Every structure is written in structure tokens, then in C-alpha cells.
């Protein structure tokens, strides 16, 4: 690689990094409004999304997954039950176990939160010109191929 190519490559990487940061900030701001209008807290939302993703999960399983105590998880679930987002159902095999199932309202709330992202993606992509869309598709494909080839590096435990 020539010095000129290396310089141009470095400039492009810097510009992409800046654009990505600006895009992330703008999208975050746009996505916050629907989240802020929810009647539940973010910890409750995390639990609701897990219940929707794993129907008939248990309080114990959620507590382990989120690295919190069973009483803490029970309190979060109590609030979701009060908000009409989750039901506790008796397990047919073990009456001591309560399965958690999202109500229709819980399903609707989860769908609202997750559909905001899809709406933004579709809106932005339909506004691009065909040449820009083709260039973006080529770029994403190239990035995906590099990521798929990259070895996995151990990183910080982001769950805690």
C-alpha cells in the first residue's frame, strides 16, 4: 500500500468513525421518545422482553440470567403484574413453580419498543438514492464478511 493510499484509508476511517458517532446519537435521540413514554422502568422492560422472548420462563431463571437475587426479580415481576404486562401461571408438572407469560398488553409494549428500530431503518433506507443504497449494501456486505472471519476476542462481562 502506498503512502497516499494509507493516508486516504486513515482519513476515511476517521470520517466513518465520526459519522457513526453522529448517527448513533441522532438515532438514540429519536428512539428515546417511545421509551420514555412507557409506564414501566427499564429494568421492568428488560424482564418483559425476556418473558416475551422465552414464554413460560420462571422467576428463578430470569434472576439467574440477569444476575440479580430472586427477591429482586420477584419485585420486578410484581410490578409487571400490577401493570397488566405479565401473568404468573401455575406449572402443571410442579405446582410450586410459577411460569411467566406476557399478556396482550405486555406483547404490545414489547412490539412497540422493538418496532421503533425497524421503522427507523426502513424510513432511512427508503430515503437513500439507488446509487447510495447500492454503495451501502456493498459496504455492509464487506464489513459483515470481515466480522464473520474475525476471531472472537474475550471482552469485559457486559452483563454486570
C-alpha positions as CSV (number, residue, x, y, z in Angstrom):
1,X,0.0,0.0,0.0
2,X,1.4,3.4,-1.0
3,X,1.7,6.3,1.4
4,X,-1.2,8.1,-0.4
5,X,-3.4,5.0,-0.1
6,X,-2.6,4.7,3.6
7,X,-3.3,8.4,4.2
8,X,-6.7,8.2,2.3
9,X,-7.6,5.0,4.2
10,X,-6.9,6.7,7.5
11,X,-9.0,9.7,6.5
12,X,-11.9,7.5,5.5
13,X,-11.8,5.5,8.7
14,X,-11.8,8.7,10.8
15,X,-14.7,10.1,8.8
16,X,-16.7,6.9,9.2
17,X,-16.0,6.9,12.9
18,X,-17.2,10.4,13.2
19,X,-20.3,9.8,11.1
20,X,-21.1,6.6,13.0
21,X,-20.9,8.5,16.3
22,X,-23.2,11.3,15.0
23,X,-25.7,8.7,13.6
24,X,-25.8,6.8,16.9
25,X,-26.5,10.0,18.8
26,X,-29.2,11.0,16.4
27,X,-30.9,7.6,16.3
28,X,-30.7,7.4,20.1
29,X,-32.5,10.7,20.5
30,X,-35.2,9.6,18.1
31,X,-35.7,6.2,19.8
32,X,-35.9,7.7,23.3
33,X,-39.3,9.3,22.9
34,X,-41.2,5.9,22.7
35,X,-39.1,4.5,25.5
36,X,-39.7,7.5,27.8
37,X,-43.5,7.2,27.3
38,X,-43.6,3.7,28.7
39,X,-45.4,3.2,32.0
40,X,-42.6,0.8,33.2
41,X,-39.0,1.2,34.2
42,X,-36.0,0.0,32.2
43,X,-35.4,-3.0,34.5
44,X,-39.0,-4.0,34.1
45,X,-38.7,-3.6,30.3
46,X,-35.7,-5.9,30.2
47,X,-37.6,-8.5,32.1
48,X,-40.7,-8.1,29.9
49,X,-38.6,-8.5,26.8
50,X,-37.1,-11.7,28.2
51,X,-40.6,-13.0,29.1
52,X,-41.8,-12.3,25.6
53,X,-38.7,-14.0,24.1
54,X,-39.0,-17.0,26.4
55,X,-42.6,-17.8,27.1
56,X,-43.3,-19.7,30.3
57,X,-39.9,-18.8,31.9
58,X,-39.6,-18.6,35.6
59,X,-38.6,-16.0,38.2
60,X,-35.6,-18.1,39.1
61,X,-34.4,-18.4,35.5
62,X,-34.8,-14.7,34.9
63,X,-32.9,-13.9,38.2
64,X,-30.0,-16.1,37.1
65,X,-30.0,-14.6,33.6
66,X,-29.9,-11.0,34.8
67,X,-27.6,-11.7,37.8
68,X,-30.0,-10.5,40.5
69,X,-31.5,-12.1,43.5
70,X,-34.8,-14.0,43.4
71,X,-36.4,-11.4,45.7
72,X,-35.3,-8.6,43.4
73,X,-36.7,-10.4,40.4
74,X,-39.9,-11.2,42.2
75,X,-40.4,-7.5,42.9
76,X,-39.8,-6.5,39.3
77,X,-42.3,-9.2,38.2
78,X,-44.8,-8.0,40.8
79,X,-44.7,-4.5,39.2
80,X,-45.2,-6.0,35.7
81,X,-48.2,-8.0,37.0
82,X,-49.6,-4.8,38.5
83,X,-49.2,-3.0,35.1
84,X,-51.0,-5.9,33.4
85,X,-47.9,-6.9,31.4
86,X,-47.3,-10.4,32.8
87,X,-49.3,-13.2,34.3
88,X,-48.0,-15.9,36.7
89,X,-49.3,-19.3,35.8
90,X,-49.1,-22.5,37.9
91,X,-46.8,-25.1,36.3
92,X,-48.8,-28.3,35.5
93,X,-45.9,-30.5,36.5
94,X,-44.9,-28.7,39.7
95,X,-47.4,-26.6,41.5
96,X,-44.6,-24.8,43.4
97,X,-43.3,-23.3,40.2
98,X,-44.9,-20.2,38.5
99,X,-44.4,-19.7,34.8
100,X,-44.4,-16.2,33.5
101,X,-46.3,-15.3,30.4
102,X,-46.7,-11.9,28.7
103,X,-50.2,-10.6,28.5
104,X,-51.6,-9.0,25.3
105,X,-50.6,-5.6,26.8
106,X,-47.1,-6.9,27.5
107,X,-46.8,-8.3,24.0
108,X,-48.0,-4.9,22.6
109,X,-45.5,-3.0,24.7
110,X,-42.6,-5.2,23.6
111,X,-43.7,-4.9,20.0
112,X,-43.8,-1.1,20.2
113,X,-40.3,-0.9,21.6
114,X,-38.8,-3.3,19.0
115,X,-40.7,-2.0,16.0
116,X,-39.3,1.6,16.5
117,X,-35.9,0.4,15.4
118,X,-37.4,-1.4,12.3
119,X,-39.5,1.7,11.4
120,X,-36.4,3.9,11.5
121,X,-34.3,1.5,9.4
122,X,-37.0,1.3,6.7
123,X,-37.6,5.0,6.7
124,X,-33.9,5.9,6.3
125,X,-33.2,3.2,3.7
126,X,-36.2,4.3,1.5
127,X,-34.9,7.9,1.5
128,X,-31.5,6.9,0.0
129,X,-30.8,7.2,-3.7
130,X,-30.3,3.9,-5.6
131,X,-26.5,4.5,-6.0
132,X,-26.2,5.3,-2.3
133,X,-28.2,2.2,-1.4
134,X,-26.0,0.0,-3.6
135,X,-22.9,1.5,-2.1
136,X,-24.2,1.0,1.4
137,X,-25.1,-2.6,0.6
138,X,-21.6,-3.3,-0.7
139,X,-20.1,-1.6,2.3
140,X,-22.2,-3.6,4.8
141,X,-21.5,-6.8,3.0
142,X,-17.8,-6.2,3.2
143,X,-18.0,-5.3,6.9
144,X,-20.0,-8.4,7.6
145,X,-17.5,-10.6,5.8
146,X,-14.6,-9.2,7.8
147,X,-16.6,-9.6,11.1
148,X,-17.5,-13.2,10.3
149,X,-13.9,-14.0,9.6
150,X,-12.6,-12.3,12.7
151,X,-11.6,-14.4,15.7
152,X,-13.7,-13.9,18.8
153,X,-11.8,-11.9,21.4
154,X,-12.7,-12.2,25.1
155,X,-14.0,-8.9,26.4
156,X,-15.5,-7.4,29.6
157,X,-18.6,-9.1,31.1
158,X,-21.2,-6.6,29.9
159,X,-24.0,-8.4,31.8
160,X,-22.9,-7.0,35.1
